[in-house]
Amino acid sequence: MAHFWLVPVQWSGTEAQLLSERLLLEQSERRERFVSGLQSIHPRLLLVFKAALLLSDEVSAACGVEELPFLLAQEGDIRLIAEEQYEYYASSYEEVSAWPLSHCAEAYLNRLLSPQAAFVLLEQAQLEEDSTPWLQAMEGWLRQGLQVILLRED
């Protein structure tokens, strides 16, 4: 069964921090209404991305696993670094506390709306009352200058 996570992201263009305040959007009908309501305002206001595609193919092949080496339910931030930068990072530090980001994930992150643009659009949202906690979380993250994504974890 797929899980959907609302995730605040700090994206620099080469490094992404999936911050620990991730929210699991549990009820599928409620989540679908929430996402379609936001996408009706702007199609890129909340883009869905498969979590399994976050890491570069080379890491997956090297590890020999089809699953991510981390869980979105785990505590703490998850750090992802663009593949070119990751090689330098991994060779410069003894302990690697980050994962190489796939080119596909980089392209996805580069297509996100700026926090300011997303916040202005979010103010137009007229969603059902049961979506208020999710909407408030998004507003808070956007006010902090973070971007917000929706990750699908299979």
trRosetta pair geometry for C-beta under 8 A, 3 or more apart (Angstrom, degrees):
i j d omega theta_ij theta_ji phi_ij phi_ji
2 152 5.4 -14 -170 -170 122 97
2 153 6.7 144 -161 73 65 46
2 154 5.2 -31 -101 -99 82 64
3 24 6.1 -40 -175 -143 112 104
3 72 7.3 -169 102 62 123 129
3 152 7.5 148 77 -159 43 48
3 153 4.5 -20 63 63 95 102
4 24 7.4 114 77 -160 52 56
4 25 4.6 -40 92 57 104 107
4 31 5.7 116 65 -166 146 151
4 48 7.5 -50 -133 -127 112 107
4 150 6.0 -2 -173 -177 102 99
4 151 7.1 160 -154 81 52 45
4 152 5.7 -21 -100 -101 75 64
4 153 7.5 -174 -79 19 25 77
5 22 4.9 -3 -175 -176 118 115
5 23 6.7 146 -159 73 63 42
5 24 5.8 -35 -100 -97 74 54
5 25 7.1 -177 -96 6 19 84
5 51 7.6 51 30 -66 122 129
5 72 4.8 -114 -44 157 165 148
5 150 7.1 158 78 -156 46 50
5 151 4.6 -14 58 59 101 96
5 153 6.3 44 -10 -12 113 115
6 22 6.9 155 77 -161 51 60
6 23 4.4 -11 56 60 104 101
6 25 5.8 86 -25 -42 100 109
6 134 6.0 158 -37 -149 168 99
6 137 6.5 95 118 100 137 135
6 138 7.0 -82 -177 -69 130 92
6 148 6.6 -4 -174 -173 87 106
6 149 7.9 165 -153 85 44 40
6 150 6.0 -21 -98 -102 59 74
7 18 5.3 -27 -176 -154 131 95
7 19 7.2 149 -176 46 75 70
7 22 4.9 -8 -104 -112 78 94
7 23 7.9 -156 -67 29 43 64
7 72 7.4 -87 -82 -151 125 119
7 148 7.0 151 78 -156 46 58
7 149 5.1 -24 64 65 100 85
7 150 7.3 162 17 -94 86 23
7 151 5.5 27 -7 -3 135 112
8 18 7.9 127 77 -162 50 47
8 19 4.5 -27 82 45 99 126
8 21 5.6 18 19 65 123 111
8 22 7.5 -136 20 -78 71 54
8 137 7.9 -122 -50 161 108 94
8 141 4.0 -144 -108 -135 118 136
8 144 7.7 22 -162 65 139 129
8 146 4.4 23 -172 143 101 149
8 147 7.5 137 -161 75 55 40
8 148 5.9 -33 -101 -99 55 73
9 16 5.7 -22 -165 -162 109 100
9 17 6.8 153 -156 74 55 54
9 18 6.0 -23 -102 -102 82 55
9 19 6.9 -156 -86 -1 28 89
9 109 7.2 -128 147 -128 151 107
9 112 7.8 -155 71 -70 134 174
9 146 6.2 142 61 -177 39 94
9 147 4.7 -35 68 72 99 90
9 148 6.9 167 16 -93 88 21
9 149 5.5 33 -17 1 134 110
10 16 7.1 151 78 -155 54 47
10 17 4.3 4 50 48 103 107
10 19 6.6 81 -11 -49 96 108
10 146 5.7 -62 -75 -119 68 90
10 147 7.7 151 -91 24 23 82
11 15 7.6 178 -146 89 43 46
11 16 5.0 -4 -103 -105 78 84
11 109 4.9 -176 -134 -178 147 120
11 112 7.0 115 32 42 157 141
11 147 5.7 -16 12 23 117 133
12 15 4.8 16 36 50 119 84
12 16 7.7 -149 18 -70 73 44
13 82 7.9 -22 130 -38 51 138
13 110 7.5 64 -128 -97 67 92
14 81 6.7 13 150 -159 78 72
14 82 4.4 -78 -152 7 67 125
14 84 8.0 -76 -141 66 109 94
14 85 4.9 87 176 -24 119 155
15 79 7.0 -15 -170 -166 101 90
15 80 7.1 157 -158 85 53 52
15 81 5.1 -14 -107 -108 82 72
15 82 7.0 -88 -61 -5 48 82
15 85 7.0 -91 -62 102 87 154
15 98 7.8 -52 -139 -144 101 146
16 79 7.4 156 85 -155 54 44
16 80 4.5 -8 60 61 100 103
16 81 7.9 -159 25 -73 67 32
16 101 6.3 101 19 -92 115 142
16 105 7.7 -102 9 146 155 116
16 109 6.0 -113 -82 -110 132 156
17 77 5.0 -14 -171 -174 99 128
17 78 7.3 145 -161 71 49 46
17 79 5.6 -16 -105 -101 72 70
17 80 7.8 -172 -77 25 28 71
18 22 6.9 21 161 -67 98 120
18 72 7.5 -79 148 -125 144 86
18 77 6.4 151 75 -164 53 66
18 78 4.1 -7 53 56 111 101
18 79 7.9 -142 22 -64 73 26
18 80 7.1 51 -16 -5 99 109
18 151 7.8 9 -135 -29 136 150
19 22 7.2 165 89 -44 60 74
19 77 5.4 -29 -120 -109 42 95
19 141 8.0 178 52 -128 143 117
19 146 7.0 -42 -3 -138 142 149
20 75 6.1 27 -146 -171 122 56
20 76 5.2 -61 -90 -145 122 7
20 77 5.3 -77 -39 -60 86 56
21 137 7.4 -176 147 -159 117 113
21 141 7.5 -172 86 -84 137 113
22 72 5.8 -134 154 174 165 94
22 73 8.0 -121 90 -95 131 33
23 133 8.0 177 -149 131 152 102
23 134 6.6 -175 110 -113 153 80
23 137 5.8 47 -25 140 148 174
24 73 7.3 18 -64 -97 126 90
25 30 7.6 -148 -179 97 93 96
25 31 4.2 108 146 -106 120 117
25 34 7.1 -129 -151 58 138 148
25 134 6.6 46 -103 -105 106 138
25 150 7.6 -18 8 -139 141 105
26 31 7.5 180 64 -45 24 121
27 30 3.9 49 92 22 115 117
27 31 6.2 168 85 -17 57 88
28 31 5.6 -56 -142 38 29 112
28 32 6.2 31 159 -22 65 106
29 32 5.8 -52 -146 35 29 112
29 33 6.5 29 155 -16 63 104
30 33 5.9 -56 -151 36 30 109
30 34 6.3 32 150 -21 64 109
30 128 7.8 -112 -140 72 82 131
30 130 5.7 -87 -136 116 124 126
30 131 6.8 179 179 -75 93 83
31 34 5.5 -56 -148 36 31 115
31 35 6.2 25 158 -14 68 108
32 35 6.0 -54 -141 40 28 106
32 36 6.0 20 163 -10 65 112
33 36 6.2 -59 -139 44 25 104
33 37 6.0 31 158 -25 62 111
33 127 7.3 126 134 -155 95 97
33 128 6.2 9 133 10 139 126
33 131 7.1 -129 100 -57 101 131
34 37 5.9 -59 -149 34 22 112
34 38 6.6 15 156 -12 60 107
34 127 6.2 47 -119 -153 65 142
34 131 4.6 162 -100 -123 103 128
34 134 5.9 9 -151 85 149 153
34 135 7.8 -142 -145 -55 106 87
35 38 6.0 -60 -150 39 30 106
35 39 6.1 21 156 -13 67 112
35 46 5.8 -125 -133 96 74 128
35 48 7.2 24 -150 -55 142 111
35 150 6.7 41 -108 -90 117 173
36 39 5.6 -56 -137 45 33 108
36 40 6.2 43 157 -31 65 102
37 40 5.9 -50 -150 25 27 113
37 41 7.4 27 149 -17 57 99
37 125 6.4 81 139 -151 108 95
37 126 7.6 -128 -169 72 120 51
37 127 4.7 111 129 -100 161 96
37 128 7.9 -152 -56 0 158 78
37 131 7.3 -166 48 21 150 178
38 41 5.9 -53 -164 28 39 111
38 42 7.7 -42 162 50 68 69
38 45 4.6 -140 164 99 96 127
38 46 4.6 39 110 10 146 120
38 122 7.5 -6 -130 -110 102 75
38 125 6.2 -11 -97 -107 71 123
38 127 7.7 -6 -52 -71 77 129
39 42 7.2 -87 -146 83 36 36
39 43 5.4 36 -162 -124 87 45
39 45 6.2 -158 -88 43 42 101
39 46 6.5 -94 -59 52 81 86
41 45 5.6 35 77 -33 105 157
41 121 5.3 131 140 177 124 100
41 122 7.7 127 103 -89 163 32
41 124 5.3 145 -134 87 127 120
41 125 6.1 -69 -44 -80 151 73
42 45 4.3 111 68 -43 94 100
42 113 7.2 55 119 -60 144 149
42 121 5.0 -43 1 -151 132 151
44 47 5.7 -8 -145 -53 63 109
44 111 6.5 -120 -140 147 134 94
44 112 7.0 177 168 -133 109 36
44 113 5.5 136 114 -37 107 99
45 113 6.6 -8 -105 8 44 144
45 118 6.0 133 -142 -137 70 86
45 121 5.4 -133 -105 117 118 139
45 122 7.0 149 -162 -72 120 75
46 138 7.8 -58 -86 -118 118 144
46 148 6.7 -37 -110 110 85 104
46 149 7.6 141 -155 -143 64 29
46 150 5.3 59 170 -21 96 121
47 108 6.8 -168 118 -165 140 95
47 111 7.1 58 -36 99 168 112
47 112 6.9 -125 22 -98 126 76
47 149 6.5 -37 68 -137 82 80
47 150 6.7 -171 90 36 35 93
48 150 4.8 -46 -99 92 63 112
48 151 7.7 140 -158 -104 60 16
48 152 5.7 41 -177 -30 105 111
49 53 6.7 -113 173 64 90 115
49 54 7.6 94 134 -72 119 81
49 105 7.0 99 174 -119 142 76
49 108 5.1 75 -103 -170 140 157
49 149 6.2 -24 21 180 118 123
49 150 7.2 135 18 80 69 59
49 151 5.8 -35 72 -109 83 64
49 152 7.0 -168 88 17 31 85
50 53 4.6 76 79 2 97 107
50 151 7.5 69 -167 -162 12 70
50 152 5.1 -42 -105 68 56 103
50 154 7.0 -7 -151 -13 102 110
51 54 5.7 -21 -168 -17 50 118
51 68 6.2 -55 139 -40 104 147
51 72 6.2 -93 -118 -45 154 125
51 151 4.5 68 -70 175 94 115
51 152 6.3 -146 -8 78 84 43
51 153 4.5 6 19 -91 145 73
51 154 7.6 -169 46 9 97 69
52 66 7.6 3 -151 164 127 72
52 67 7.5 -76 -114 -131 101 38
52 68 6.3 -130 -107 -46 56 96
52 153 7.8 125 -36 -133 79 51
52 154 6.3 -32 -26 34 127 106
53 102 5.9 -96 166 50 67 155
53 104 5.3 -65 169 95 116 134
53 105 6.1 165 123 -60 82 92
54 68 7.0 32 47 -109 116 125
54 80 6.2 -99 170 -106 108 153
54 99 7.5 56 124 105 107 132
54 101 6.6 -64 173 -133 70 68
54 102 6.2 156 149 11 20 105
54 105 4.8 74 -135 -91 47 150
54 151 7.8 2 -58 -132 123 127
55 59 4.8 -84 166 67 119 135
55 60 6.1 133 101 -47 117 92
55 68 6.7 150 -8 -121 127 83
55 69 7.8 75 -66 13 161 95
55 80 7.6 -129 -89 -128 64 114
55 99 5.5 -62 -107 158 105 123
55 100 6.3 78 -156 76 76 69
55 101 7.1 -90 -114 -118 38 26
55 102 5.7 65 110 -39 18 97
55 105 7.7 42 -31 -11 20 146
56 59 5.2 98 66 2 82 100
56 60 7.5 -153 99 -2 47 88
56 83 5.0 92 -79 -93 145 116
56 86 7.8 -148 -6 40 138 158
56 100 4.4 -33 7 114 122 114
56 101 6.7 60 -43 94 88 22
56 102 4.7 161 -87 -92 45 63
56 103 7.3 67 -113 -15 87 70
57 60 5.7 -60 -154 39 39 111
57 61 6.1 33 154 -17 73 108
57 102 6.8 81 -27 -119 66 108
58 61 5.8 -56 -144 40 30 108
58 62 6.0 31 157 -21 66 110
58 83 7.8 99 28 -138 125 122
58 100 7.2 -12 64 80 104 150
59 62 5.7 -56 -142 38 29 110
59 63 6.1 18 161 -11 65 111
59 69 7.9 -94 157 -7 119 125
59 99 6.7 71 -145 -166 170 93
59 100 5.5 173 -42 47 128 108
60 63 6.1 -62 -144 42 25 103
60 65 6.7 -108 -153 71 68 62
60 66 7.1 50 -166 -112 113 37
61 64 7.3 27 -180 -73 33 46
63 69 6.5 -123 -130 -65 164 118
65 69 7.2 115 65 -71 144 78
68 71 7.1 143 88 -80 114 40
68 153 7.9 -69 14 -135 136 99
69 99 7.0 168 53 -100 115 132
70 74 6.0 -92 -174 23 88 143
70 78 5.7 153 119 -121 156 123
70 99 7.3 -126 0 -35 125 144
71 74 4.6 116 67 -26 87 96
71 153 7.7 73 -155 -159 68 150
72 78 7.6 -67 -109 -18 58 150
72 151 6.2 180 -98 91 151 137
72 153 5.3 -130 12 -61 130 148
74 78 7.7 97 69 -68 112 107
78 99 7.5 -15 176 17 93 118
79 97 6.3 54 43 121 133 80
79 98 4.0 -69 107 -108 108 91
79 99 7.1 143 91 18 60 70
80 98 6.5 160 -97 -171 18 92
80 99 5.3 -32 -109 71 72 86
80 100 7.3 36 -161 148 75 10
80 101 4.2 91 159 -74 108 99
80 105 7.1 -61 153 124 152 147
81 85 5.0 -114 169 95 106 108
81 86 4.3 144 94 -79 109 83
81 89 5.6 18 114 9 171 158
81 98 4.9 51 -11 147 110 140
81 99 7.4 161 22 77 74 35
81 100 6.3 -50 72 -111 77 47
81 101 6.0 -160 79 -5 21 100
82 85 4.7 70 65 19 89 108
82 86 6.6 -154 88 -22 38 90
82 100 7.7 -2 142 -157 17 71
82 101 5.3 -43 -91 55 37 118
82 106 5.8 65 -114 -98 94 130
83 86 5.4 -51 -141 26 28 119
83 87 7.1 34 162 -24 60 95
83 100 4.9 60 -105 -173 65 114
83 101 6.4 -116 -40 65 68 63
83 102 7.4 44 -50 -118 115 24
83 103 6.9 -37 -1 -57 133 77
83 106 8.0 -85 -1 -37 91 137
84 87 6.5 -49 -164 20 30 109
84 88 7.7 21 145 -5 58 103
85 88 5.9 -59 -162 39 43 109
85 89 6.0 43 145 -22 74 111
86 89 5.3 -57 -143 40 34 115
86 90 5.9 32 160 -20 70 107
86 98 6.9 -142 -122 110 93 114
86 99 7.8 -21 -126 143 137 26
86 100 3.9 159 111 -100 179 90
86 101 7.3 175 -46 15 129 70
87 90 6.0 -53 -141 37 26 108
87 91 6.4 16 160 -10 61 111
87 100 8.0 42 -46 -101 64 127
88 91 6.1 -66 -148 42 27 103
88 92 6.0 19 158 -19 65 119
89 92 6.0 -69 -145 38 24 108
89 93 6.4 -18 173 14 64 113
89 96 7.1 99 128 -128 96 96
89 98 6.4 -25 136 57 149 134
90 93 7.1 -75 -134 49 21 84
90 96 5.1 7 -117 -97 78 135
93 96 6.2 130 87 -82 108 59
101 105 5.1 -119 -174 83 91 125
101 106 5.6 107 129 -59 119 88
101 109 8.0 -27 -174 0 143 142
102 105 4.5 96 58 6 85 100
102 106 6.9 -141 98 -6 47 84
103 106 5.4 -50 -149 34 35 117
103 107 6.5 37 152 -20 65 102
104 107 5.9 -53 -152 34 30 111
104 108 6.5 34 148 -20 63 105
105 108 5.3 -50 -148 35 36 117
105 109 6.3 34 154 -17 67 105
106 109 5.9 -57 -148 38 29 108
106 110 6.2 28 154 -19 64 109
107 110 5.7 -56 -146 38 30 112
107 111 6.6 28 155 -21 63 108
108 111 6.0 -65 -156 33 28 109
108 112 7.5 47 148 -42 60 90
108 149 7.8 69 144 -130 114 135
109 112 5.9 -29 -162 -6 41 116
109 147 7.6 123 -153 85 79 156
109 149 7.8 -52 -101 -70 73 141
112 118 7.8 -21 169 -55 88 133
112 147 4.8 56 144 -164 149 143
112 149 6.9 -75 -98 -77 132 95
113 117 4.5 -121 179 90 107 116
113 118 4.3 135 97 -60 123 91
113 121 7.2 -23 159 15 169 139
113 147 7.5 156 71 -133 59 103
114 117 4.6 88 54 10 86 103
114 118 6.8 -157 85 -5 41 88
114 147 7.7 -93 -150 -90 26 101
115 118 5.8 -59 -143 41 29 111
115 119 6.1 33 158 -25 65 107
115 141 7.8 -128 -131 126 115 72
115 142 4.6 166 -165 -153 88 69
115 143 7.9 -149 166 -32 121 12
115 144 7.8 -107 -158 72 154 51
115 145 5.1 170 46 -147 164 34
115 146 6.1 103 -96 62 132 27
115 147 5.8 -116 -68 -77 82 57
116 119 5.8 -54 -148 32 27 112
116 120 6.7 27 155 -18 62 104
116 142 7.8 155 -70 176 23 99
117 120 5.9 -53 -152 33 32 111
117 121 6.5 26 153 -12 64 108
118 121 5.8 -60 -150 42 33 110
118 122 6.0 38 152 -27 68 108
118 138 7.9 -110 146 171 118 107
118 142 5.4 -135 93 -121 108 132
118 147 7.2 117 -1 -134 155 69
118 148 6.9 174 155 30 157 101
119 122 5.5 -52 -143 33 30 115
119 123 6.8 41 155 -29 61 97
119 139 6.9 92 -131 -136 87 64
119 142 4.2 165 -74 141 96 134
119 143 6.7 108 -112 -67 140 59
120 123 6.0 -48 -162 18 31 115
120 124 8.0 30 143 -17 56 99
121 124 5.9 -54 -171 24 45 113
121 125 7.8 62 137 -41 65 89
122 125 5.4 -24 -166 -9 52 120
122 135 7.2 157 -174 -158 108 87
122 138 6.1 -162 -132 120 148 121
122 139 6.1 -174 128 -86 143 80
122 142 6.6 170 12 11 151 165
125 135 6.2 -162 102 -131 146 126
127 131 4.2 -61 137 69 131 141
127 132 7.6 -179 88 -64 106 52
127 135 6.0 178 45 -62 136 138
128 131 5.4 95 66 2 73 103
129 132 5.6 -12 -169 -27 51 116
131 134 5.2 -60 -170 46 70 113
131 135 5.5 71 133 -26 89 107
132 135 5.6 -59 -140 41 31 112
132 136 6.0 32 161 -21 68 107
133 136 5.7 -54 -143 37 29 111
133 137 6.4 33 155 -22 63 104
134 137 5.7 -52 -150 33 31 112
134 138 6.5 31 151 -17 63 104
135 138 5.8 -53 -151 36 32 111
135 139 6.4 33 152 -20 65 106
136 139 5.6 -52 -146 36 32 113
136 140 6.3 34 155 -20 65 105
137 140 5.8 -56 -150 36 30 112
137 141 6.4 26 155 -16 65 107
138 141 5.9 -59 -148 38 30 108
138 142 6.1 27 157 -17 67 110
138 148 5.1 10 -133 -92 87 173
139 142 5.9 -58 -145 39 28 109
139 143 6.3 32 155 -23 64 106
140 143 5.7 -54 -149 33 29 113
140 144 6.7 25 153 -16 62 107
141 144 5.7 -60 -155 37 34 111
141 146 4.3 -72 176 71 88 121
141 147 7.9 -37 140 83 113 10
141 148 5.4 108 92 -73 140 105
142 145 7.7 64 -179 -63 34 13
142 146 6.7 -97 -82 64 29 69
142 147 7.8 47 -102 -112 72 30
142 148 6.5 -54 -60 -18 89 116
